[in-house]
Amino acid sequence: NIMYANNLYVAGLTLAQLSKIVEHYYREYVINPEIVINLDQSRPFIVYVSGAVKNPGSYELNTVPNASPYITKPEAFIERKTPLLSNIIVAAGGLSYDADIERVRIINEIEDSVFEINLLSLISESDFAQDFFLMSGDKVIVPRLPSPAAIDDEKYRLLVRSTLFQRDIPVRVIGYVNRPGLVRLESAESANVNSAIAAAGGYLTNYGSYPKTVKVSRLDNNNRLVTVSINPLRDDIAIMPNDIIYVPEKTIPVVGKFFDYVAR
């Protein structure tokens, strides 16, 4: 209820449009009225995220400052309440390593609209025009690249260092290390082979000199492991979630193994 205007039906109006309407009513009573309308709070709304994100699904965004951000499950926690595309992606656990970040789509069936977003421009060039404000019912679709082989190494490194990437990278390290098994790396700081080996406790103390060959395996588009050999002293390549790093056992003469056994 507004003085001089009684009840106004404002559904679907922007704040600027509403200000013009209220200004029209006040002109009868005030010379050159200046109307300022602030949005105290907006109603919660739901957006849908699918594709190459860690936790796809529906997310209800409550923009009330003091309201609990939890909806029904911990993974629906919205850390940043502004309904920007980047904030919703963070809430969904971040982008997967195989996300096609140059062709993200936002679909709104109510308005019959489709937008294609280039998140690479947002990350590399600070093109904030790519960070859309989302509306109720929006569907965010993050397509996947056809295979890990299609991932550009430079673009992947940019993605890993951004806040939009999933928070950790699970990698299996096996072979001649102190703590073989699954390790989780902080993606922004240590998405490389040598960091994974260090997280697995490093090479066994009786290895002697550092190995000149380490094998890195990952699945191709046909779910078959493809293995490459690298020299970790020269090539510290970027790793992806679910990579397998194998440190082969160093060949030691029988006498050397005997003395090593006695020493241990």
C-alpha positions as CSV (number, residue, x, y, z in Angstrom):
1,N,0.0,0.0,0.0
2,I,1.5,3.3,-1.1
3,M,0.3,6.7,0.0
4,Y,-1.6,8.5,-2.8
5,A,-1.5,5.3,-5.0
6,N,-3.2,2.7,-2.8
7,N,-2.5,-0.8,-3.8
8,L,-0.3,-1.5,-6.8
9,Y,0.2,-4.7,-8.7
10,V,3.9,-5.0,-9.2
11,A,4.5,-8.6,-10.3
12,G,7.0,-8.8,-13.1
13,L,8.1,-5.1,-12.8
14,T,11.7,-4.0,-12.4
15,L,12.5,-1.4,-9.7
16,A,13.0,1.2,-12.3
17,Q,9.6,0.5,-13.9
18,L,7.9,0.6,-10.5
19,S,9.6,3.9,-9.7
20,K,8.1,5.4,-12.9
21,I,4.6,4.2,-11.9
22,V,4.8,5.6,-8.4
23,E,6.2,8.9,-9.7
24,H,3.2,9.2,-12.0
25,Y,0.8,9.1,-9.0
26,Y,2.9,11.5,-7.0
27,R,3.0,14.2,-9.7
28,E,-0.6,15.1,-8.8
29,Y,0.6,16.1,-5.3
30,V,4.4,16.9,-5.6
31,I,6.3,19.0,-8.1
32,N,9.0,16.9,-9.8
33,P,8.8,14.0,-7.4
34,E,12.0,11.9,-7.0
35,I,11.1,8.3,-6.1
36,V,13.7,5.9,-4.8
37,I,12.6,2.3,-4.3
38,N,15.0,-0.3,-2.7
39,L,14.4,-4.0,-2.6
40,D,14.4,-5.1,1.0
41,Q,14.5,-8.8,0.1
42,S,13.5,-11.1,-2.8
43,R,11.7,-14.4,-2.5
44,P,13.8,-17.6,-2.7
45,F,14.0,-19.1,-6.2
46,I,15.2,-22.3,-7.7
47,V,17.8,-22.8,-10.5
48,Y,18.9,-26.1,-12.0
49,V,22.5,-27.1,-12.8
50,S,23.4,-30.1,-14.9
51,G,26.4,-31.4,-16.8
52,A,30.1,-31.1,-15.9
53,V,29.8,-29.9,-12.2
54,K,30.6,-31.8,-9.1
55,N,27.1,-31.8,-7.6
56,P,24.4,-31.3,-10.3
57,G,20.9,-30.7,-9.2
58,S,18.4,-28.1,-8.1
59,Y,19.5,-25.2,-5.9
60,E,17.2,-22.9,-4.0
61,L,18.7,-19.5,-3.5
62,N,17.6,-17.5,-0.5
63,T,18.8,-13.9,-0.7
64,V,17.6,-12.9,2.8
65,P,20.8,-11.8,4.6
66,N,20.0,-13.5,7.9
67,A,18.3,-16.6,6.6
68,S,19.9,-20.0,6.9
69,P,21.6,-20.9,3.6
70,Y,20.8,-24.6,4.1
71,I,17.9,-25.9,2.2
72,T,17.7,-29.7,2.5
73,K,21.3,-31.0,2.2
74,P,24.8,-29.7,3.0
75,E,25.8,-29.7,-0.7
76,A,23.1,-27.2,-1.4
77,F,24.9,-24.6,0.7
78,I,25.1,-21.3,-1.1
79,E,28.3,-19.5,0.1
80,R,27.6,-16.3,-1.9
81,K,24.0,-15.2,-2.0
82,T,24.1,-12.9,-5.1
83,P,22.3,-14.9,-7.9
84,L,25.3,-14.8,-10.3
85,L,26.2,-17.7,-12.5
86,S,29.6,-18.0,-10.9
87,N,28.1,-18.3,-7.4
88,I,25.7,-21.0,-8.4
89,I,28.5,-23.0,-10.0
90,V,30.5,-22.7,-6.8
91,A,27.5,-23.9,-4.8
92,A,27.3,-26.9,-7.1
93,G,30.8,-27.9,-6.1
94,G,32.6,-26.3,-9.0
95,L,33.3,-27.2,-12.6
96,S,34.7,-30.6,-13.5
97,Y,38.0,-31.0,-15.3
98,D,36.2,-32.0,-18.5
99,A,33.8,-29.0,-18.6
100,D,33.5,-27.2,-21.9
101,I,33.7,-23.8,-20.3
102,E,33.4,-21.9,-23.5
103,R,29.9,-23.2,-24.3
104,V,27.9,-23.0,-21.1
105,R,24.2,-22.5,-21.7
106,I,21.5,-20.8,-19.7
107,I,17.9,-21.7,-20.6
108,N,14.7,-20.1,-19.3
109,E,11.6,-21.8,-20.7
110,I,9.3,-19.2,-19.2
111,E,10.8,-16.5,-21.3
112,D,11.8,-18.9,-24.1
113,S,15.4,-17.6,-23.9
114,V,18.8,-19.3,-24.5
115,F,22.1,-17.7,-23.8
116,E,25.6,-19.2,-24.4
117,I,28.2,-18.1,-21.9
118,N,32.0,-18.2,-22.3
119,L,33.4,-18.8,-18.8
120,L,36.9,-18.8,-20.2
121,S,36.6,-15.1,-21.0
122,L,35.4,-14.5,-17.4
123,I,38.4,-16.4,-16.0
124,S,41.2,-15.2,-18.3
125,E,40.0,-11.7,-19.3
126,S,37.8,-10.7,-16.4
127,D,34.9,-10.3,-18.8
128,F,32.1,-9.9,-16.2
129,A,29.5,-9.6,-18.9
130,Q,29.7,-13.4,-18.9
131,D,28.7,-13.7,-15.3
132,F,24.9,-13.6,-15.7
133,F,22.4,-12.8,-13.0
134,L,20.1,-15.8,-12.9
135,M,16.4,-15.8,-12.7
136,S,13.9,-18.3,-11.2
137,G,13.6,-21.4,-13.2
138,D,16.9,-20.9,-15.1
139,K,18.7,-24.1,-16.2
140,V,22.4,-24.0,-16.3
141,I,23.9,-26.6,-18.6
142,V,27.7,-27.2,-18.6
143,P,28.5,-29.5,-21.5
144,R,31.4,-32.0,-21.3
145,L,34.3,-32.3,-23.7
146,P,34.3,-35.5,-25.7
147,S,37.4,-36.9,-23.9
148,P,40.4,-35.9,-21.7
149,A,42.4,-35.8,-24.9
150,A,40.3,-32.9,-26.1
151,I,41.3,-30.8,-23.0
152,D,43.6,-27.9,-23.9
153,D,46.4,-27.9,-21.3
154,E,46.7,-24.1,-21.1
155,K,42.9,-23.7,-20.6
156,Y,42.9,-26.5,-18.0
157,R,45.6,-24.8,-16.0
158,L,43.6,-21.5,-16.0
159,L,40.4,-23.4,-14.9
160,V,42.3,-25.2,-12.1
161,R,43.6,-21.9,-10.6
162,S,40.1,-20.3,-10.7
163,T,37.5,-20.3,-7.9
164,L,35.1,-22.0,-10.3
165,F,36.9,-25.3,-10.3
166,Q,36.1,-28.2,-8.0
167,R,37.9,-27.7,-4.7
168,D,40.1,-30.8,-4.7
169,I,41.6,-33.3,-7.2
170,P,41.5,-37.0,-6.2
171,V,44.6,-38.9,-7.6
172,R,45.9,-42.4,-7.0
173,V,49.6,-42.7,-6.5
174,I,51.0,-46.3,-6.5
175,G,54.4,-47.9,-6.6
176,Y,57.6,-46.9,-4.9
177,V,56.3,-44.2,-2.5
178,N,55.9,-44.1,1.2
179,R,52.1,-43.8,1.4
180,P,50.6,-45.3,-1.8
181,G,46.9,-44.8,-2.3
182,L,44.4,-42.1,-2.9
183,V,45.5,-38.5,-2.2
184,R,43.5,-35.3,-2.5
185,L,45.2,-32.2,-3.8
186,E,44.3,-28.6,-3.4
187,S,43.5,-27.8,-7.0
188,A,44.6,-24.2,-7.0
189,E,48.1,-24.8,-5.8
190,S,49.2,-28.3,-6.6
191,A,47.7,-29.9,-9.7
192,N,50.9,-31.5,-10.9
193,V,52.7,-34.8,-10.8
194,N,55.4,-33.9,-8.3
195,S,52.9,-32.5,-5.8
196,A,50.9,-35.7,-6.0
197,I,54.0,-37.8,-5.3
198,A,54.9,-35.5,-2.3
199,A,51.3,-35.9,-1.0
200,A,51.9,-39.7,-1.1
201,G,54.9,-39.3,1.2
202,G,57.5,-38.9,-1.5
203,Y,59.8,-41.6,-2.8
204,L,60.9,-44.4,-0.5
205,T,64.1,-43.5,1.3
206,N,66.0,-46.4,-0.1
207,Y,65.3,-45.3,-3.7
208,G,68.6,-43.4,-3.9
209,S,68.5,-40.9,-6.7
210,Y,65.2,-39.6,-8.0
211,P,63.6,-41.7,-10.8
212,K,63.8,-40.6,-14.3
213,T,60.6,-42.2,-15.3
214,V,57.1,-41.9,-13.8
215,K,53.9,-43.2,-15.6
216,V,50.7,-41.3,-15.7
217,S,47.5,-43.1,-16.7
218,R,44.0,-41.7,-17.4
219,L,40.8,-42.9,-19.1
220,D,40.2,-42.0,-22.7
221,N,36.8,-41.5,-24.3
222,N,36.3,-45.3,-24.5
223,N,37.1,-45.8,-20.8
224,R,40.4,-47.3,-21.5
225,L,43.6,-46.3,-19.7
226,V,46.1,-44.4,-21.7
227,T,49.5,-44.2,-20.2
228,V,52.4,-41.8,-20.8
229,S,55.9,-41.8,-19.4
230,I,57.5,-38.6,-18.1
231,N,60.7,-37.6,-16.5
232,P,59.5,-35.9,-13.2
233,L,62.8,-34.0,-13.0
234,R,62.0,-32.3,-16.3
235,D,58.3,-32.5,-17.0
236,D,55.9,-31.6,-14.1
237,I,52.7,-32.1,-16.1
238,A,49.3,-31.1,-14.9
239,I,47.1,-33.9,-13.5
240,M,43.4,-34.4,-13.6
241,P,40.9,-36.0,-11.2
242,N,41.2,-39.8,-11.1
243,D,44.6,-39.9,-12.8
244,I,46.8,-42.8,-11.7
245,I,50.5,-42.1,-11.1
246,Y,52.8,-45.1,-10.9
247,V,56.4,-44.8,-9.6
248,P,58.2,-47.9,-10.8
249,E,60.5,-49.8,-8.4
250,K,64.2,-49.0,-9.0
251,T,66.3,-51.9,-10.1
252,I,68.7,-52.7,-7.3
253,P,71.4,-55.4,-7.5
254,V,70.7,-58.5,-5.2
255,V,73.6,-57.5,-2.9
256,G,72.2,-54.0,-2.6
257,K,68.8,-55.4,-1.7
258,F,70.3,-57.6,1.0
259,F,72.1,-54.7,2.7
260,D,69.0,-52.6,2.4
261,Y,67.0,-55.3,4.1
262,V,69.5,-55.6,6.9
263,A,69.6,-51.9,7.4
264,R,65.8,-51.7,7.7
